[in-house]
Amino acid sequence: GVVIDTIGITDPDTLTIHQGTVIGNGALLIGHTIKDGVFHFGSVSVGRYCTVEPRAVLQPGARIDHYSIVPALGTVGRNQMPSPLRSPQPASGQEELRGFY
């Protein structure tokens, strides 16, 4: 139940994408940084029914809450989270909204 329309995923082992999410064309999901010649890994978590618009960048440590939209050309880094822009009302028969962290 996820649409991934990008090849810009650098570290798939550090990535969590929940159901109903759409990752736009050219989005970049980065799971590592290099500082002082040392690799540092961080997870990237995207909640349920989110949209990561084209060419958005999610950096290590990014956590996107359920029902959020990351705008085109936007960047989300560690300890940053866009506000949910969609109404968190699951369709009838679906489970209630719960945290995923």
N, C-alpha and C positions, 0 to 999 in steps of 0.2 A: 503494500500500500504506500510506497514511496516512489517519487519521481526524481531521478538524479540526471540532470542534463548538463553535466560538466565533467571534464577530465582533470580538474584542478584539485585533486585530493592527494595531499603529499604523504600522509601517514594514516592509512585506513584503520589500523589497529587502535588508534587513539580516538576514533570517531563513533558517536552514538547518534542515530537518527531515529526518531519515533514515527509511528504511523501517520499517514495523511500529509506528510511534509513534501514540499516541492523545492528542489535545489535548482536554481536557474542556470541558464547557459553562461559559461565563463566564470561562475562563482569559484572562489578559491578557499578551500578549507585546509588550513595549515596546522599540523600537529607538532611542530618543533620550531625552535629558534637556535641560532648559533651565537654564543656570546663568549668572547675571549677564547675562541677556538674549541669550545666544548658544546656538544649538542645538549639541549634541554627539551624534554618532551612534555607536552601538556595535552589534556583531553579537550575535545570539542563536543558539546552536547547540544542537540537541537530537539526541542519538544514536539509534541503532537500538533498536527495541522498548522505548521509554520510555513512561511514562504521566505526563501532566501533569493532575492531578486538577482537578475544578471549582474555579473562582475562585482558582487559584494565579496568582502573578505572576512573570514572568521579566523582569528588568530588563536594560538594555543591558550587554553584556559577559558575560552568563550563558552557561555551557557545561554542558550536562547530559550526563553520560557514558552510554554504552550501558547498557541494561537497568536504568535508574534510574526511580524513582518520585518525583515532586514532590508532596507531600501537599496535600490541599485546604486552601485559605487560606494556603499556604506562599508564601514569597518567596525568590527566588534572584537575587542581584545579581552584580556583577563580582567575580571571584576567589572565588566561592562555588560549591561543587558538592556536591549530595547524593550520598551513597554509593550504589553500585549495590545494589539490594535483590533483584534477580532473578538467577537462575543464568544465566551467560553460556554456555549450551549450545545452539548452533544446531542446528536439525533436520537430519537426514541430507541430504546433497546441497547444503547451504548453505555459503557461505564462512565461514572462521574469523573470529573477533572480531579486528578491527584498529582502531587509533585513527583518528579522523577529523579531527584538528586539523592 
